[in-house]
Amino acid sequence: MSGEKRKDYLSWDEYFMAIAKLSAMRSKDPSTQVGACIVSDDNRILSIGYNGAPNGFSDDKFPWAREGNHLETKYPYVCHAEMNAILNFRGTKRDLDKAKIYVDLFPCNECAKIIIQSGIKEVIYRSDKYYDTEENKASRRLLDECKVAYHKIKLKENREIQINLLETET
């Protein structure tokens, strides 16, 4: 033992994005799993969410298709991770003022509106793979106009985090 602190601990951004990624693992969506983690300005977790069917809509009967007749795809029905995280929050709106939200994907325009209305002031995302879509162009316009900051997570290095849930001997 050297008496020094560990050097490979998670940064706050890594920690909260990992929680968003872990939440995404609850999603039943076969093609896109997204998680969200809302954090106060003093680094306290306020809420989490993931994309999925609305409460009361059976995951087994839910249409998970990406293509085809619009009403037979997931798009008109699925609740996005950001929406679920905001709706899962049990505090007051004042508690969301100045909060940050960590998300796998840059928010769509509908989620951007919900984020703005909730009082969240910063979005940290992992991927912006839909950058050129009209929805994401509208999102950036909304967030810019309403002074909600956003940026891709800045990682010191690519890092894989492995969690072992197996019981081990100590």
Secondary structure, 3 states (H helix, E strand, C coil): CCCCCCCCCCCHHHHHHHHHHHHHCCCCCCCCCCEEEEECCCCCEEEEEECECCCCCCCCCCCCCCCCCHHHCCCCCCECHHHHHHHHCCCCHHHHCCCEEEEEECCCHHHHHHHHHHCCCEEEEEECCCCCCHHHHHHHHHHHHCCCEEEECCCCCCCCCCCCCCCCCC
